[in-house]
Amino acid sequence: MGYAARVMRGVIIDHARSKHALKRGGKIEITAIDTDVADSPADEGELLRISEALDELARVDAALSQVVDLKFFCGFSFAEIAAMRGVSERTVQRQWEKARIYLHRNIRGDLLS
């Protein structure tokens, strides 16, 4: 499941990067009248900052990064993640909060720089 979460994250980040590739039109936006895309798609720059912050978190604490991947990119519940990892649900909740704080500080620091 951890591998699947990393692959899902990679797919989302690669899609965001390809939308900004100069080779594919760069910042040009093509719109259509009828679309099934969400009304407010995720900001590609924000997704890239999240990806970089997650890579940094993985170097600092791989377990926290795995919890974020499973929760955020795969949509698993705390109970499901706990069962997969063989820990208590409360442990996963603590790791999630710790990871969120780390990522918030990391991303916020990038925006202020």
Biopython code that builds the backbone (N, CA, C, O; Angstrom):
import numpy as np
from Bio.PDB.StructureBuilder import StructureBuilder

atoms = [
    (1, "MET", "N", (0.819, -1.190, 0.000)),
    (1, "MET", "CA", (0.000, 0.000, 0.000)),
    (1, "MET", "C", (0.864, 1.256, 0.000)),
    (1, "MET", "O", (0.523, 2.258, -0.628)),
    (2, "GLY", "N", (1.978, 1.191, 0.707)),
    (2, "GLY", "CA", (2.887, 2.338, 0.718)),
    (2, "GLY", "C", (3.403, 2.648, -0.670)),
    (2, "GLY", "O", (3.501, 3.809, -1.066)),
    (3, "TYR", "N", (3.733, 1.592, -1.408)),
    (3, "TYR", "CA", (4.209, 1.780, -2.781)),
    (3, "TYR", "C", (3.110, 2.395, -3.643)),
    (3, "TYR", "O", (3.373, 3.298, -4.436)),
    (4, "ALA", "N", (1.888, 1.909, -3.490)),
    (4, "ALA", "CA", (0.768, 2.442, -4.261)),
    (4, "ALA", "C", (0.535, 3.912, -3.941)),
    (4, "ALA", "O", (0.210, 4.699, -4.830)),
    (5, "ALA", "N", (0.700, 4.285, -2.677)),
    (5, "ALA", "CA", (0.527, 5.685, -2.278)),
    (5, "ALA", "C", (1.587, 6.563, -2.933)),
    (5, "ALA", "O", (1.283, 7.658, -3.406)),
    (6, "ARG", "N", (2.834, 6.084, -2.962)),
    (6, "ARG", "CA", (3.909, 6.867, -3.596)),
    (6, "ARG", "C", (3.674, 6.996, -5.093)),
    (6, "ARG", "O", (3.944, 8.045, -5.677)),
    (7, "VAL", "N", (3.174, 5.935, -5.715)),
    (7, "VAL", "CA", (2.881, 5.987, -7.149)),
    (7, "VAL", "C", (1.761, 6.977, -7.419)),
    (7, "VAL", "O", (1.845, 7.762, -8.364)),
    (8, "MET", "N", (0.711, 6.952, -6.605)),
    (8, "MET", "CA", (-0.404, 7.884, -6.768)),
    (8, "MET", "C", (0.083, 9.317, -6.636)),
    (8, "MET", "O", (-0.299, 10.176, -7.431)),
    (9, "ARG", "N", (0.922, 9.586, -5.642)),
    (9, "ARG", "CA", (1.489, 10.924, -5.469)),
    (9, "ARG", "C", (2.298, 11.313, -6.699)),
    (9, "ARG", "O", (2.198, 12.442, -7.180)),
    (10, "GLY", "N", (3.100, 10.379, -7.211)),
    (10, "GLY", "CA", (3.906, 10.657, -8.398)),
    (10, "GLY", "C", (3.057, 10.994, -9.609)),
    (10, "GLY", "O", (3.403, 11.891, -10.377)),
    (11, "VAL", "N", (1.955, 10.289, -9.788)),
    (11, "VAL", "CA", (1.057, 10.540, -10.915)),
    (11, "VAL", "C", (0.470, 11.945, -10.823)),
    (11, "VAL", "O", (0.425, 12.671, -11.816)),
    (12, "ILE", "N", (0.024, 12.324, -9.633)),
    (12, "ILE", "CA", (-0.574, 13.642, -9.446)),
    (12, "ILE", "C", (0.457, 14.740, -9.679)),
    (12, "ILE", "O", (0.168, 15.725, -10.358)),
    (13, "ILE", "N", (1.645, 14.582, -9.129)),
    (13, "ILE", "CA", (2.696, 15.594, -9.277)),
    (13, "ILE", "C", (3.169, 15.669, -10.728)),
    (13, "ILE", "O", (3.372, 16.766, -11.249)),
    (14, "ASP", "N", (3.346, 14.532, -11.385)),
    (14, "ASP", "CA", (3.760, 14.534, -12.793)),
    (14, "ASP", "C", (2.731, 15.224, -13.673)),
    (14, "ASP", "O", (3.090, 15.943, -14.606)),
    (15, "HIS", "N", (1.464, 15.009, -13.384)),
    (15, "HIS", "CA", (0.406, 15.666, -14.145)),
    (15, "HIS", "C", (0.494, 17.184, -13.973)),
    (15, "HIS", "O", (0.364, 17.932, -14.942)),
    (16, "ALA", "N", (0.715, 17.632, -12.739)),
    (16, "ALA", "CA", (0.846, 19.063, -12.489)),
    (16, "ALA", "C", (2.053, 19.641, -13.215)),
    (16, "ALA", "O", (1.965, 20.726, -13.790)),
    (17, "ARG", "N", (3.172, 18.938, -13.198)),
    (17, "ARG", "CA", (4.371, 19.408, -13.895)),
    (17, "ARG", "C", (4.159, 19.472, -15.399)),
    (17, "ARG", "O", (4.590, 20.427, -16.045)),
    (18, "SER", "N", (3.500, 18.467, -15.961)),
    (18, "SER", "CA", (3.308, 18.438, -17.412)),
    (18, "SER", "C", (2.406, 19.566, -17.886)),
    (18, "SER", "O", (2.542, 20.027, -19.020)),
    (19, "LYS", "N", (1.489, 20.020, -17.040)),
    (19, "LYS", "CA", (0.617, 21.128, -17.415)),
    (19, "LYS", "C", (1.400, 22.419, -17.582)),
    (19, "LYS", "O", (0.980, 23.306, -18.326)),
    (20, "HIS", "N", (2.546, 22.536, -16.892)),
    (20, "HIS", "CA", (3.351, 23.753, -16.968)),
    (20, "HIS", "C", (4.548, 23.628, -17.891)),
    (20, "HIS", "O", (5.324, 24.575, -18.018)),
    (21, "ALA", "N", (4.717, 22.499, -18.529)),
    (21, "ALA", "CA", (5.877, 22.301, -19.390)),
    (21, "ALA", "C", (5.786, 23.214, -20.607)),
    (21, "ALA", "O", (4.753, 23.266, -21.275)),
    (22, "LEU", "N", (6.864, 23.930, -20.890)),
    (22, "LEU", "CA", (6.893, 24.826, -22.042)),
    (22, "LEU", "C", (6.635, 24.064, -23.334)),
    (22, "LEU", "O", (6.001, 24.580, -24.254)),
    (23, "LYS", "N", (7.123, 22.851, -23.393)),
    (23, "LYS", "CA", (6.948, 22.007, -24.559)),
    (23, "LYS", "C", (5.469, 21.787, -24.878)),
    (23, "LYS", "O", (5.098, 21.584, -26.034)),
    (24, "ARG", "N", (4.637, 21.829, -23.851)),
    (24, "ARG", "CA", (3.208, 21.590, -24.026)),
    (24, "ARG", "C", (2.388, 22.871, -23.928)),
    (24, "ARG", "O", (1.179, 22.809, -23.701)),
    (25, "GLY", "N", (3.015, 24.017, -24.093)),
    (25, "GLY", "CA", (2.263, 25.266, -24.094)),
    (25, "GLY", "C", (2.488, 26.124, -22.883)),
    (25, "GLY", "O", (1.956, 27.232, -22.815)),
    (26, "GLY", "N", (3.252, 25.660, -21.923)),
    (26, "GLY", "CA", (3.593, 26.458, -20.753)),
    (26, "GLY", "C", (2.390, 26.894, -19.960)),
    (26, "GLY", "O", (1.611, 26.062, -19.495)),
    (27, "LYS", "N", (2.231, 28.185, -19.801)),
    (27, "LYS", "CA", (1.180, 28.746, -18.960)),
    (27, "LYS", "C", (-0.129, 29.014, -19.714)),
    (27, "LYS", "O", (-1.052, 29.603, -19.152)),
    (28, "ILE", "N", (-0.215, 28.595, -20.962)),
    (28, "ILE", "CA", (-1.427, 28.806, -21.741)),
    (28, "ILE", "C", (-2.528, 27.912, -21.193)),
    (28, "ILE", "O", (-2.320, 26.720, -20.965)),
    (29, "GLU", "N", (-3.700, 28.500, -20.984)),
    (29, "GLU", "CA", (-4.826, 27.722, -20.480)),
    (29, "GLU", "C", (-5.845, 27.520, -21.577)),
    (29, "GLU", "O", (-6.249, 28.474, -22.241)),
    (30, "ILE", "N", (-6.261, 26.287, -21.768)),
    (30, "ILE", "CA", (-7.298, 25.962, -22.726)),
    (30, "ILE", "C", (-8.523, 25.581, -21.920)),
    (30, "ILE", "O", (-8.458, 24.716, -21.046)),
    (31, "THR", "N", (-9.623, 26.218, -22.212)),
    (31, "THR", "CA", (-10.842, 25.934, -21.463)),
    (31, "THR", "C", (-11.918, 25.415, -22.407)),
    (31, "THR", "O", (-11.907, 25.692, -23.606)),
    (32, "ALA", "N", (-12.827, 24.673, -21.848)),
    (32, "ALA", "CA", (-13.954, 24.147, -22.599)),
    (32, "ALA", "C", (-15.235, 24.524, -21.875)),
    (32, "ALA", "O", (-15.220, 24.828, -20.682)),
    (33, "ILE", "N", (-16.321, 24.502, -22.589)),
    (33, "ILE", "CA", (-17.598, 24.879, -21.989)),
    (33, "ILE", "C", (-18.067, 23.814, -21.006)),
    (33, "ILE", "O", (-18.359, 24.128, -19.852)),
    (34, "ASP", "N", (-18.143, 22.571, -21.439)),
    (34, "ASP", "CA", (-18.584, 21.475, -20.580)),
    (34, "ASP", "C", (-17.381, 20.658, -20.149)),
    (34, "ASP", "O", (-16.618, 20.171, -20.983)),
    (35, "THR", "N", (-17.215, 20.510, -18.839)),
    (35, "THR", "CA", (-16.092, 19.741, -18.330)),
    (35, "THR", "C", (-16.491, 19.017, -17.056)),
    (35, "THR", "O", (-17.343, 19.488, -16.302)),
    (36, "ASP", "N", (-15.878, 17.884, -16.825)),
    (36, "ASP", "CA", (-16.130, 17.114, -15.608)),
    (36, "ASP", "C", (-15.112, 17.432, -14.525)),
    (36, "ASP", "O", (-15.146, 16.827, -13.454)),
    (37, "VAL", "N", (-14.206, 18.371, -14.784)),
    (37, "VAL", "CA", (-13.163, 18.735, -13.834)),
    (37, "VAL", "C", (-13.775, 19.553, -12.705)),
    (37, "VAL", "O", (-14.729, 20.300, -12.918)),
    (38, "ALA", "N", (-13.233, 19.411, -11.527)),
    (38, "ALA", "CA", (-13.728, 20.148, -10.351)),
    (38, "ALA", "C", (-13.705, 21.643, -10.618)),
    (38, "ALA", "O", (-12.899, 22.125, -11.413)),
    (39, "ASP", "N", (-14.588, 22.373, -9.954)),
    (39, "ASP", "CA", (-14.679, 23.817, -10.135)),
    (39, "ASP", "C", (-13.402, 24.541, -9.738)),
    (39, "ASP", "O", (-13.052, 25.551, -10.348)),
    (40, "SER", "N", (-12.706, 24.047, -8.732)),
    (40, "SER", "CA", (-11.468, 24.691, -8.300)),
    (40, "SER", "C", (-10.341, 23.659, -8.276)),
    (40, "SER", "O", (-10.056, 23.079, -7.228)),
    (41, "PRO", "N", (-9.697, 23.427, -9.424)),
    (41, "PRO", "CA", (-8.614, 22.444, -9.449)),
    (41, "PRO", "C", (-7.450, 22.897, -8.577)),
    (41, "PRO", "O", (-7.270, 24.086, -8.314)),
    (42, "ALA", "N", (-6.675, 21.933, -8.143)),
    (42, "ALA", "CA", (-5.535, 22.227, -7.279)),
    (42, "ALA", "C", (-4.506, 23.066, -8.028)),
    (42, "ALA", "O", (-4.274, 22.866, -9.220)),
    (43, "ASP", "N", (-3.900, 23.997, -7.320)),
    (43, "ASP", "CA", (-2.842, 24.831, -7.875)),
    (43, "ASP", "C", (-1.599, 23.967, -8.069)),
    (43, "ASP", "O", (-1.120, 23.333, -7.128)),
    (44, "GLU", "N", (-1.081, 23.947, -9.302)),
    (44, "GLU", "CA", (0.058, 23.087, -9.613)),
    (44, "GLU", "C", (1.290, 23.480, -8.808)),
    (44, "GLU", "O", (2.039, 22.614, -8.355)),
    (45, "GLY", "N", (1.503, 24.776, -8.628)),
    (45, "GLY", "CA", (2.645, 25.237, -7.832)),
    (45, "GLY", "C", (2.562, 24.755, -6.401)),
    (45, "GLY", "O", (3.568, 24.383, -5.797)),
    (46, "GLU", "N", (1.356, 24.766, -5.865)),
    (46, "GLU", "CA", (1.145, 24.289, -4.494)),
    (46, "GLU", "C", (1.408, 22.793, -4.397)),
    (46, "GLU", "O", (2.008, 22.325, -3.430)),
    (47, "LEU", "N", (0.953, 22.035, -5.410)),
    (47, "LEU", "CA", (1.217, 20.599, -5.412)),
    (47, "LEU", "C", (2.712, 20.311, -5.469)),
    (47, "LEU", "O", (3.191, 19.382, -4.818)),
    (48, "LEU", "N", (3.443, 21.092, -6.236)),
    (48, "LEU", "CA", (4.891, 20.902, -6.318)),
    (48, "LEU", "C", (5.563, 21.211, -4.985)),
    (48, "LEU", "O", (6.485, 20.506, -4.573)),
    (49, "ARG", "N", (5.098, 22.277, -4.303)),
    (49, "ARG", "CA", (5.656, 22.598, -2.976)),
    (49, "ARG", "C", (5.349, 21.485, -1.980)),
    (49, "ARG", "O", (6.186, 21.142, -1.146)),
    (50, "ILE", "N", (4.145, 20.925, -2.070)),
    (50, "ILE", "CA", (3.778, 19.815, -1.190)),
    (50, "ILE", "C", (4.666, 18.610, -1.469)),
    (50, "ILE", "O", (5.137, 17.953, -0.540)),
    (51, "SER", "N", (4.895, 18.321, -2.741)),
    (51, "SER", "CA", (5.741, 17.189, -3.103)),
    (51, "SER", "C", (7.161, 17.361, -2.570)),
    (51, "SER", "O", (7.738, 16.426, -2.014)),
    (52, "GLU", "N", (7.718, 18.550, -2.741)),
    (52, "GLU", "CA", (9.073, 18.812, -2.239)),
    (52, "GLU", "C", (9.121, 18.694, -0.717)),
    (52, "GLU", "O", (10.073, 18.148, -0.161)),
    (53, "ALA", "N", (8.085, 19.210, -0.045)),
    (53, "ALA", "CA", (8.028, 19.111, 1.411)),
    (53, "ALA", "C", (7.898, 17.657, 1.852)),
    (53, "ALA", "O", (8.499, 17.259, 2.849)),
    (54, "LEU", "N", (7.121, 16.862, 1.120)),
    (54, "LEU", "CA", (6.990, 15.439, 1.445)),
    (54, "LEU", "C", (8.296, 14.685, 1.222)),
    (54, "LEU", "O", (8.632, 13.780, 1.985)),
    (55, "ASP", "N", (9.030, 15.056, 0.178)),
    (55, "ASP", "CA", (10.339, 14.430, -0.049)),
    (55, "ASP", "C", (11.281, 14.734, 1.111)),
    (55, "ASP", "O", (12.020, 13.861, 1.564)),
    (56, "GLU", "N", (11.248, 15.985, 1.591)),
    (56, "GLU", "CA", (12.087, 16.377, 2.731)),
    (56, "GLU", "C", (11.644, 15.621, 3.983)),
    (56, "GLU", "O", (12.481, 15.153, 4.755)),
    (57, "LEU", "N", (10.326, 15.503, 4.184)),
    (57, "LEU", "CA", (9.801, 14.760, 5.339)),
    (57, "LEU", "C", (10.236, 13.294, 5.274)),
    (57, "LEU", "O", (10.562, 12.703, 6.303)),
    (58, "ALA", "N", (10.244, 12.710, 4.090)),
    (58, "ALA", "CA", (10.663, 11.310, 3.936)),
    (58, "ALA", "C", (12.121, 11.124, 4.347)),
    (58, "ALA", "O", (12.490, 10.082, 4.889)),
    (59, "ARG", "N", (12.947, 12.138, 4.086)),
    (59, "ARG", "CA", (14.353, 12.054, 4.514)),
    (59, "ARG", "C", (14.476, 12.177, 6.030)),
    (59, "ARG", "O", (15.348, 11.557, 6.639)),
    (60, "VAL", "N", (13.602, 12.977, 6.635)),
    (60, "VAL", "CA", (13.648, 13.190, 8.082)),
    (60, "VAL", "C", (12.986, 12.029, 8.828)),
    (60, "VAL", "O", (13.551, 11.501, 9.785)),
    (61, "ASP", "N", (11.788, 11.633, 8.389)),
    (61, "ASP", "CA", (11.037, 10.565, 9.057)),
    (61, "ASP", "C", (10.145, 9.869, 8.038)),
    (61, "ASP", "O", (9.063, 10.357, 7.711)),
    (62, "ALA", "N", (10.602, 8.738, 7.543)),
    (62, "ALA", "CA", (9.896, 8.019, 6.475)),
    (62, "ALA", "C", (8.502, 7.562, 6.909)),
    (62, "ALA", "O", (7.584, 7.529, 6.090)),
    (63, "ALA", "N", (8.334, 7.210, 8.181)),
    (63, "ALA", "CA", (7.026, 6.737, 8.659)),
    (63, "ALA", "C", (5.979, 7.839, 8.560)),
    (63, "ALA", "O", (4.836, 7.577, 8.187)),
    (64, "LEU", "N", (6.359, 9.064, 8.889)),
    (64, "LEU", "CA", (5.418, 10.185, 8.792)),
    (64, "LEU", "C", (5.034, 10.433, 7.338)),
    (64, "LEU", "O", (3.869, 10.684, 7.029)),
    (65, "SER", "N", (6.001, 10.362, 6.466)),
    (65, "SER", "CA", (5.739, 10.567, 5.046)),
    (65, "SER", "C", (4.790, 9.502, 4.503)),
    (65, "SER", "O", (3.913, 9.797, 3.691)),
    (66, "GLN", "N", (4.970, 8.275, 4.953)),
    (66, "GLN", "CA", (4.102, 7.188, 4.504)),
    (66, "GLN", "C", (2.666, 7.405, 4.971)),
    (66, "GLN", "O", (1.727, 7.134, 4.222)),
    (67, "VAL", "N", (2.487, 7.886, 6.185)),
    (67, "VAL", "CA", (1.139, 8.162, 6.699)),
    (67, "VAL", "C", (0.468, 9.229, 5.837)),
    (67, "VAL", "O", (-0.706, 9.098, 5.491)),
    (68, "VAL", "N", (1.201, 10.277, 5.490)),
    (68, "VAL", "CA", (0.637, 11.336, 4.654)),
    (68, "VAL", "C", (0.258, 10.785, 3.282)),
    (68, "VAL", "O", (-0.829, 11.071, 2.780)),
    (69, "ASP", "N", (1.135, 10.004, 2.676)),
    (69, "ASP", "CA", (0.833, 9.426, 1.372)),
    (69, "ASP", "C", (-0.431, 8.581, 1.421)),
    (69, "ASP", "O", (-1.290, 8.696, 0.547)),
    (70, "LEU", "N", (-0.549, 7.737, 2.430)),
    (70, "LEU", "CA", (-1.704, 6.851, 2.537)),
    (70, "LEU", "C", (-2.990, 7.621, 2.826)),
    (70, "LEU", "O", (-4.045, 7.287, 2.288)),
    (71, "LYS", "N", (-2.911, 8.633, 3.659)),
    (71, "LYS", "CA", (-4.098, 9.405, 4.034)),
    (71, "LYS", "C", (-4.494, 10.395, 2.941)),
    (71, "LYS", "O", (-5.652, 10.433, 2.524)),
    (72, "PHE", "N", (-3.541, 11.187, 2.482)),
    (72, "PHE", "CA", (-3.841, 12.288, 1.571)),
    (72, "PHE", "C", (-4.026, 11.829, 0.129)),
    (72, "PHE", "O", (-4.984, 12.229, -0.532)),
    (73, "PHE", "N", (-3.125, 11.000, -0.356)),
    (73, "PHE", "CA", (-3.171, 10.619, -1.756)),
    (73, "PHE", "C", (-4.009, 9.373, -2.038)),
    (73, "PHE", "O", (-4.507, 9.206, -3.152)),
    (74, "CYS", "N", (-4.168, 8.508, -1.058)),
    (74, "CYS", "CA", (-4.964, 7.292, -1.267)),
    (74, "CYS", "C", (-6.313, 7.343, -0.556)),
    (74, "CYS", "O", (-7.211, 6.569, -0.887)),
    (75, "GLY", "N", (-6.467, 8.237, 0.410)),
    (75, "GLY", "CA", (-7.748, 8.403, 1.081)),
    (75, "GLY", "C", (-8.094, 7.351, 2.119)),
    (75, "GLY", "O", (-9.265, 7.166, 2.450)),
    (76, "PHE", "N", (-7.073, 6.650, 2.642)),
    (76, "PHE", "CA", (-7.341, 5.661, 3.676)),
    (76, "PHE", "C", (-7.684, 6.341, 4.992)),
    (76, "PHE", "O", (-7.226, 7.451, 5.264)),
    (77, "SER", "N", (-8.495, 5.672, 5.810)),
    (77, "SER", "CA", (-8.832, 6.182, 7.139)),
    (77, "SER", "C", (-7.687, 5.863, 8.103)),
    (77, "SER", "O", (-6.795, 5.073, 7.796)),
    (78, "PHE", "N", (-7.737, 6.498, 9.276)),
    (78, "PHE", "CA", (-6.715, 6.222, 10.290)),
    (78, "PHE", "C", (-6.735, 4.742, 10.685)),
    (78, "PHE", "O", (-5.687, 4.125, 10.878)),
    (79, "ALA", "N", (-7.933, 4.191, 10.801)),
    (79, "ALA", "CA", (-8.060, 2.773, 11.193)),
    (79, "ALA", "C", (-7.435, 1.860, 10.133)),
    (79, "ALA", "O", (-6.758, 0.890, 10.473)),
    (80, "GLU", "N", (-7.656, 2.164, 8.869)),
    (80, "GLU", "CA", (-7.088, 1.342, 7.793)),
    (80, "GLU", "C", (-5.561, 1.437, 7.771)),
    (80, "GLU", "O", (-4.866, 0.437, 7.590)),
    (81, "ILE", "N", (-5.059, 2.652, 7.958)),
    (81, "ILE", "CA", (-3.601, 2.844, 7.972)),
    (81, "ILE", "C", (-2.988, 2.113, 9.161)),
    (81, "ILE", "O", (-1.941, 1.478, 9.034)),
    (82, "ALA", "N", (-3.647, 2.205, 10.319)),
    (82, "ALA", "CA", (-3.151, 1.521, 11.517)),
    (82, "ALA", "C", (-3.095, 0.011, 11.292)),
    (82, "ALA", "O", (-2.123, -0.639, 11.676)),
    (83, "ALA", "N", (-4.129, -0.543, 10.675)),
    (83, "ALA", "CA", (-4.154, -1.984, 10.405)),
    (83, "ALA", "C", (-3.039, -2.378, 9.441)),
    (83, "ALA", "O", (-2.402, -3.415, 9.628)),
    (84, "MET", "N", (-2.798, -1.578, 8.427)),
    (84, "MET", "CA", (-1.738, -1.874, 7.456)),
    (84, "MET", "C", (-0.358, -1.845, 8.087)),
    (84, "MET", "O", (0.509, -2.652, 7.754)),
    (85, "ARG", "N", (-0.166, -0.895, 9.010)),
    (85, "ARG", "CA", (1.157, -0.685, 9.590)),
    (85, "ARG", "C", (1.351, -1.438, 10.898)),
    (85, "ARG", "O", (2.465, -1.475, 11.420)),
    (86, "GLY", "N", (0.301, -2.037, 11.439)),
    (86, "GLY", "CA", (0.419, -2.813, 12.668)),
    (86, "GLY", "C", (0.631, -1.961, 13.911)),
    (86, "GLY", "O", (1.330, -2.369, 14.838)),
    (87, "VAL", "N", (0.026, -0.777, 13.929)),
    (87, "VAL", "CA", (0.114, 0.118, 15.084)),
    (87, "VAL", "C", (-1.302, 0.523, 15.477)),
    (87, "VAL", "O", (-2.266, 0.187, 14.789)),
    (88, "SER", "N", (-1.420, 1.248, 16.591)),
    (88, "SER", "CA", (-2.747, 1.683, 17.025)),
    (88, "SER", "C", (-3.225, 2.861, 16.177)),
    (88, "SER", "O", (-2.431, 3.582, 15.572)),
    (89, "GLU", "N", (-4.531, 3.029, 16.153)),
    (89, "GLU", "CA", (-5.120, 4.146, 15.416)),
    (89, "GLU", "C", (-4.653, 5.481, 15.992)),
    (89, "GLU", "O", (-4.404, 6.430, 15.250)),
    (90, "ARG", "N", (-4.539, 5.546, 17.303)),
    (90, "ARG", "CA", (-4.079, 6.780, 17.949)),
    (90, "ARG", "C", (-2.647, 7.119, 17.526)),
    (90, "ARG", "O", (-2.323, 8.294, 17.349)),
    (91, "THR", "N", (-1.799, 6.122, 17.363)),
    (91, "THR", "CA", (-0.427, 6.354, 16.900)),
    (91, "THR", "C", (-0.446, 6.990, 15.512)),
    (91, "THR", "O", (0.308, 7.925, 15.243)),
    (92, "VAL", "N", (-1.303, 6.484, 14.637)),
    (92, "VAL", "CA", (-1.405, 7.044, 13.285)),
    (92, "VAL", "C", (-1.920, 8.477, 13.348)),
    (92, "VAL", "O", (-1.439, 9.336, 12.610)),
    (93, "GLN", "N", (-2.890, 8.745, 14.216)),
    (93, "GLN", "CA", (-3.406, 10.110, 14.360)),
    (93, "GLN", "C", (-2.316, 11.063, 14.832)),
    (93, "GLN", "O", (-2.216, 12.187, 14.339)),
    (94, "ARG", "N", (-1.495, 10.616, 15.789)),
    (94, "ARG", "CA", (-0.382, 11.454, 16.273)),
    (94, "ARG", "C", (0.630, 11.703, 15.162)),
    (94, "ARG", "O", (1.131, 12.817, 15.005)),
    (95, "GLN", "N", (0.929, 10.655, 14.392)),
    (95, "GLN", "CA", (1.878, 10.815, 13.290)),
    (95, "GLN", "C", (1.321, 11.762, 12.226)),
    (95, "GLN", "O", (2.062, 12.561, 11.654)),
    (96, "TRP", "N", (0.033, 11.670, 11.967)),
    (96, "TRP", "CA", (-0.618, 12.555, 10.999)),
    (96, "TRP", "C", (-0.502, 14.005, 11.449)),
    (96, "TRP", "O", (-0.148, 14.875, 10.654)),
    (97, "GLU", "N", (-0.796, 14.270, 12.710)),
    (97, "GLU", "CA", (-0.694, 15.633, 13.234)),
    (97, "GLU", "C", (0.745, 16.146, 13.180)),
    (97, "GLU", "O", (0.990, 17.292, 12.803)),
    (98, "LYS", "N", (1.677, 15.301, 13.554)),
    (98, "LYS", "CA", (3.096, 15.666, 13.517)),
    (98, "LYS", "C", (3.527, 15.997, 12.088)),
    (98, "LYS", "O", (4.223, 16.986, 11.854)),
    (99, "ALA", "N", (3.111, 15.169, 11.144)),
    (99, "ALA", "CA", (3.454, 15.395, 9.730)),
    (99, "ALA", "C", (2.808, 16.668, 9.211)),
    (99, "ALA", "O", (3.442, 17.426, 8.476)),
    (100, "ARG", "N", (1.562, 16.913, 9.579)),
    (100, "ARG", "CA", (0.871, 18.134, 9.143)),
    (100, "ARG", "C", (1.584, 19.379, 9.653)),
    (100, "ARG", "O", (1.740, 20.353, 8.916)),
    (101, "ILE", "N", (2.011, 19.352, 10.898)),
    (101, "ILE", "CA", (2.730, 20.497, 11.467)),
    (101, "ILE", "C", (4.045, 20.705, 10.725)),
    (101, "ILE", "O", (4.393, 21.832, 10.374)),
    (102, "TYR", "N", (4.772, 19.621, 10.490)),
    (102, "TYR", "CA", (6.046, 19.717, 9.774)),
    (102, "TYR", "C", (5.834, 20.290, 8.372)),
    (102, "TYR", "O", (6.548, 21.202, 7.955)),
    (103, "LEU", "N", (4.851, 19.751, 7.650)),
    (103, "LEU", "CA", (4.594, 20.202, 6.289)),
    (103, "LEU", "C", (4.116, 21.649, 6.252)),
    (103, "LEU", "O", (4.514, 22.415, 5.374)),
    (104, "HIS", "N", (3.275, 22.017, 7.191)),
    (104, "HIS", "CA", (2.780, 23.397, 7.254)),
    (104, "HIS", "C", (3.942, 24.373, 7.452)),
    (104, "HIS", "O", (4.032, 25.388, 6.762)),
    (105, "ARG", "N", (4.818, 24.062, 8.387)),
    (105, "ARG", "CA", (5.968, 24.939, 8.635)),
    (105, "ARG", "C", (6.899, 24.982, 7.434)),
    (105, "ARG", "O", (7.415, 26.042, 7.081)),
    (106, "ASN", "N", (7.114, 23.829, 6.806)),
    (106, "ASN", "CA", (8.010, 23.753, 5.657)),
    (106, "ASN", "C", (7.446, 24.545, 4.475)),
    (106, "ASN", "O", (8.163, 25.337, 3.863)),
    (107, "ILE", "N", (6.186, 24.338, 4.157)),
    (107, "ILE", "CA", (5.565, 25.017, 3.021)),
    (107, "ILE", "C", (5.410, 26.503, 3.303)),
    (107, "ILE", "O", (5.660, 27.329, 2.425)),
    (108, "ARG", "N", (5.006, 26.850, 4.501)),
    (108, "ARG", "CA", (4.857, 28.262, 4.871)),
    (108, "ARG", "C", (6.202, 28.974, 4.812)),
    (108, "ARG", "O", (6.275, 30.123, 4.377)),
    (109, "GLY", "N", (7.264, 28.303, 5.246)),
    (109, "GLY", "CA", (8.599, 28.877, 5.177)),
    (109, "GLY", "C", (9.027, 29.138, 3.747)),
    (109, "GLY", "O", (9.688, 30.138, 3.468)),
    (110, "ASP", "N", (8.648, 28.229, 2.817)),
    (110, "ASP", "CA", (8.975, 28.417, 1.405)),
    (110, "ASP", "C", (8.250, 29.621, 0.832)),
    (110, "ASP", "O", (8.801, 30.350, 0.007)),
    (111, "LEU", "N", (7.010, 29.831, 1.269)),
    (111, "LEU", "CA", (6.229, 30.953, 0.753)),
    (111, "LEU", "C", (6.764, 32.294, 1.255)),
    (111, "LEU", "O", (6.694, 33.302, 0.552)),
    (112, "LEU", "N", (7.298, 32.297, 2.477)),
    (112, "LEU", "CA", (7.810, 33.539, 3.058)),
    (112, "LEU", "C", (9.203, 33.884, 2.544)),
    (112, "LEU", "O", (9.624, 35.038, 2.622)),
    (113, "SER", "N", (9.908, 32.908, 2.027)),
    (113, "SER", "CA", (11.288, 33.152, 1.543)),
    (113, "SER", "C", (11.297, 33.906, 0.249)),
    (113, "SER", "O", (12.366, 34.192, -0.291)),
]
sb = StructureBuilder()
sb.init_structure("model")
sb.init_model(0)
sb.init_chain("A")
sb.init_seg("    ")
for serial, (resi, resn, name, xyz) in enumerate(atoms, 1):
    if name == "N":
        sb.init_residue(resn, " ", resi, " ")
    sb.init_atom(name, np.array(xyz, "f"), 0.0, 1.0, " ", f" {name:<3s}", serial, name[0])
structure = sb.get_structure()
